[in-house]
Amino acid sequence: MRRRDLIRAAMGAAAASTFTNASAWARDIPAVTLSDGETTLTKADIKAFAKGLNGIVLRPDSDGYDIARELWNKYWDLRPALIAKCNGVEDVIATVNFAREHDLLTAVRCGGHSMSGKSMCDGGLVIDMTPMNNVDVDVRNKIASVEGGAQLGNMDRKTQPLGLGTTAGVVSHTGVGGLTLGGGMGRLQRRFGLAIDNVLGVEIVTADGKMLRANEKENPDLYWGVRGGGGNFGVVTKFFFRLHPMNQTILNFFFSIPMEYAKDALKLYFDFSMSAREDVFAMGGVSMQPDGTGNARISGNYFGPFSEIDQMLRPIRNFGKATVDRVYPMQYVDVQRSIDDGVNAPGRRRYAKGGFLRNIDEDLINTIVDGMEPLPTRHIGVGLLPMDGAPARVGADETVWAHRDALYNIDSTSNWAVSDSDMDAQNISWNRAYWKDVEPFLGGGFYVNALMDEDQGQINSNYGHNHARLVEVKNTYDPDNFFRLNANVQPTV
Ligand SMILES: Cc1cc2nc3c(=O)[nH]c(=O)nc-3n(C[C@H](O)[C@H](O)[C@H](O)COP(=O)(O)OP(=O)(O)OC[C@H]3O[C@@H](n4cnc5c(N)ncnc54)[C@H](O)[C@@H]3O)c2cc1C
């Protein structure tokens, strides 16, 4: 049994014990170190640490520990030694210092949507940023300052009533922290670029416990690194985003097409989305239920004059196979939370693979559709997002995002019930095999935020020509690889 497993068992026992919250502080607790060794956190150390925070520290036997360790992907059931709910920059600094001084394996959590569970850990310490979710808008200069634990919905709800917006993801309970640091794709990207293309600067606590500003003038190498390098360089306590004037009411469209026409529907999606004006954002996909029923879908938004929509959607209507054809005006802020539930709601076990398309052909479409097969407990969905427009106009070394030449982002996600853990192996190996068939058609690389089980070699080469520069930034700001639970850039010093 590995040390980490032993400590995990101890965490479970502590949680199951009948100690009250008050008496919980009367015990030492075992913990895991950065190098997967074992250490002990004494009750005195923990008490002193907790006393110094504005926020709270949760131990395995604290009320609220089980809720705080939950992630969106219920495949992960991880039990950290401590969860520090940080409430202010000084809390983040104190927590980083405590973790470093005790050599603790450390995770950073914002929205908890990491598919690979990187924002939680067994036996280590979690820097939980969720209490830090404030958003301020400087209307005159069109800048939003957003704390590092905010969700996308926190940001949209503040900026939209002011007629301003910036690119964020398509599900409002996703964290600004993780989404932005890895790139950040969303409904506004064809017009305004990725989330990282709108980051004007950050405030960040680095591994030495210092709070730094990173922007064009201050620490420009770090500013470059945080735009696509994930959580490798520190804990971002505040993001500064460029905002854009935009209409608050936009058009939402959704077409569902029966599975038997899925291949033609995907071809139509590719033709439609690539030829569409930049004020159209169209997502495509195919889904299959456990019983083998399924559909293809073309959905998205139009940000231009409402009178033009019928003409715009004519190719989809002329196709004539949609069984659901819905077009309606909606507040952008509501569009942003319109698919929060259903397949995107937390509460299921998941496995996903992702990549980029640089070429579309018939064999790819056939492989996507023919490869889908029903399994007794799992739902499978393939999703597509266009990568042309504003993201493609940014240079491949201006930010860490090395895939500016991609035409589409593609992913395949399997999900099954929390209670069906006995199906994990079957569902995961099916998704891996499916992806093995799709992968030869992709142009290489994957979205940093879609990291699943790629090895270090794949992670390095995914950063492409930017990897060497990332290593330099890592050597400067995190030479001991304190922030390692991410698409890790390994330091060489
Ligand atoms: C339902 C769903 C919808 C999604 N939709 C989109 C989408 O539309 N567009 C898109 O681009 N991606 C999307 N994603 C992927 C998403 O970008 C990643 O899952 C991302 O990691 C989520 O960030 P988070 O803060 O919620 O996650 P967390 O699990 O909390 O964090 C993920 C990682 O980010 C780092 N991190 C988080 N906050 C900070 C911080 N303040 N400082 C330093 N490091 C930090 C840490 O390394 C952490 O391990 C979606 C994911 C899900 C589950």
The ligand as an SDF file (V2000), in Angstrom:
LIG
                    3D

 53 58  0  0  0  0  0  0  0  0999 V2000
  -19.3060   21.6250  -17.2080 C   0  0  0  0  0  0  0  0  0  0  0  0
  -18.0210   22.1480  -17.7810 C   0  0  0  0  0  0  0  0  0  0  0  0
  -18.0750   23.0940  -18.7840 C   0  0  0  0  0  0  0  0  0  0  0  0
  -16.8940   23.6110  -19.3110 C   0  0  0  0  0  0  0  0  0  0  0  0
  -16.9700   24.5500  -20.3130 N   0  0  0  0  0  0  0  0  0  0  0  0
  -15.8540   25.0990  -20.7670 C   0  0  0  0  0  0  0  0  0  0  0  0
  -15.9120   26.1470  -21.7320 C   0  0  0  0  0  0  0  0  0  0  0  0
  -16.9740   26.5450  -22.1800 O   0  0  0  0  0  0  0  0  0  0  0  0
  -14.7420   26.6980  -22.1400 N   0  0  0  0  0  0  0  0  0  0  0  0
  -13.5370   26.2710  -21.6620 C   0  0  0  0  0  0  0  0  0  0  0  0
  -12.5270   26.8310  -22.0690 O   0  0  0  0  0  0  0  0  0  0  0  0
  -13.4490   25.2650  -20.7830 N   0  0  0  0  0  0  0  0  0  0  0  0
  -14.5750   24.6890  -20.3190 C   0  0  0  0  0  0  0  0  0  0  0  0
  -14.4820   23.6730  -19.3920 N   0  0  0  0  0  0  0  0  0  0  0  0
  -13.1700   23.2000  -18.9650 C   0  0  0  0  0  0  0  0  0  0  0  0
  -12.6480   24.1230  -17.8790 C   0  0  0  0  0  0  0  0  0  0  0  0
  -11.9420   25.1850  -18.4810 O   0  0  0  0  0  0  0  0  0  0  0  0
  -11.7050   23.3860  -16.9320 C   0  0  0  0  0  0  0  0  0  0  0  0
  -12.3790   22.3200  -16.3400 O   0  0  0  0  0  0  0  0  0  0  0  0
  -11.1400   24.3250  -15.8680 C   0  0  0  0  0  0  0  0  0  0  0  0
  -10.0670   23.6890  -15.2180 O   0  0  0  0  0  0  0  0  0  0  0  0
  -12.1960   24.7070  -14.8610 C   0  0  0  0  0  0  0  0  0  0  0  0
  -11.7220   25.6370  -13.9490 O   0  0  0  0  0  0  0  0  0  0  0  0
  -12.2410   25.5960  -12.4400 P   0  0  0  0  0  0  0  0  0  0  0  0
  -11.6910   26.7640  -11.7580 O   0  0  0  0  0  0  0  0  0  0  0  0
  -13.6950   25.3730  -12.4320 O   0  0  0  0  0  0  0  0  0  0  0  0
  -11.5850   24.2540  -11.9730 O   0  0  0  0  0  0  0  0  0  0  0  0
  -10.7500   23.8180  -10.6950 P   0  0  0  0  0  0  0  0  0  0  0  0
  -10.8810   22.3400  -10.7060 O   0  0  0  0  0  0  0  0  0  0  0  0
  -11.1360   24.5270   -9.4760 O   0  0  0  0  0  0  0  0  0  0  0  0
   -9.2950   24.2550  -11.0680 O   0  0  0  0  0  0  0  0  0  0  0  0
   -8.5960   23.6200  -12.1150 C   0  0  0  0  0  0  0  0  0  0  0  0
   -7.1320   23.9700  -11.9890 C   0  0  0  0  0  0  0  0  0  0  0  0
   -6.9520   25.3460  -12.2690 O   0  0  0  0  0  0  0  0  0  0  0  0
   -5.9660   25.8930  -11.4190 C   0  0  0  0  0  0  0  0  0  0  0  0
   -6.5660   27.0160  -10.7000 N   0  0  0  0  0  0  0  0  0  0  0  0
   -7.8640   27.2760  -10.4780 C   0  0  0  0  0  0  0  0  0  0  0  0
   -8.0200   28.4580   -9.8950 N   0  0  0  0  0  0  0  0  0  0  0  0
   -6.7950   28.9680   -9.7200 C   0  0  0  0  0  0  0  0  0  0  0  0
   -6.2960   30.1780   -9.1750 C   0  0  0  0  0  0  0  0  0  0  0  0
   -7.0910   31.1290   -8.6930 N   0  0  0  0  0  0  0  0  0  0  0  0
   -4.9510   30.3610   -9.1670 N   0  0  0  0  0  0  0  0  0  0  0  0
   -4.1140   29.4200   -9.6460 C   0  0  0  0  0  0  0  0  0  0  0  0
   -4.5360   28.2570  -10.1800 N   0  0  0  0  0  0  0  0  0  0  0  0
   -5.8650   28.0420  -10.2240 C   0  0  0  0  0  0  0  0  0  0  0  0
   -5.4570   24.7790  -10.5500 C   0  0  0  0  0  0  0  0  0  0  0  0
   -4.3000   24.2430  -11.1450 O   0  0  0  0  0  0  0  0  0  0  0  0
   -6.5580   23.7570  -10.6080 C   0  0  0  0  0  0  0  0  0  0  0  0
   -6.1090   22.4410  -10.4780 O   0  0  0  0  0  0  0  0  0  0  0  0
  -15.6430   23.1420  -18.8390 C   0  0  0  0  0  0  0  0  0  0  0  0
  -15.5980   22.1720  -17.8490 C   0  0  0  0  0  0  0  0  0  0  0  0
  -16.7740   21.6760  -17.3240 C   0  0  0  0  0  0  0  0  0  0  0  0
  -16.7130   20.6170  -16.2770 C   0  0  0  0  0  0  0  0  0  0  0  0
  1  2  1  0
  2  3  1  0
  2 52  2  0
  3  4  2  0
  4  5  1  0
  4 50  1  0
  5  6  2  0
  6  7  1  0
  6 13  1  0
  7  8  2  0
  7  9  1  0
  9 10  1  0
 10 11  2  0
 10 12  1  0
 12 13  2  0
 13 14  1  0
 14 15  1  0
 14 50  1  0
 15 16  1  0
 16 17  1  0
 16 18  1  0
 18 19  1  0
 18 20  1  0
 20 21  1  0
 20 22  1  0
 22 23  1  0
 23 24  1  0
 24 25  2  0
 24 26  1  0
 24 27  1  0
 27 28  1  0
 28 29  2  0
 28 30  1  0
 28 31  1  0
 31 32  1  0
 32 33  1  0
 33 34  1  0
 33 48  1  0
 34 35  1  0
 35 36  1  0
 35 46  1  0
 36 37  1  0
 36 45  1  0
 37 38  2  0
 38 39  1  0
 39 40  1  0
 39 45  2  0
 40 41  1  0
 40 42  2  0
 42 43  1  0
 43 44  2  0
 44 45  1  0
 46 47  1  0
 46 48  1  0
 48 49  1  0
 50 51  2  0
 51 52  1  0
 52 53  1  0
M  END
$$$$
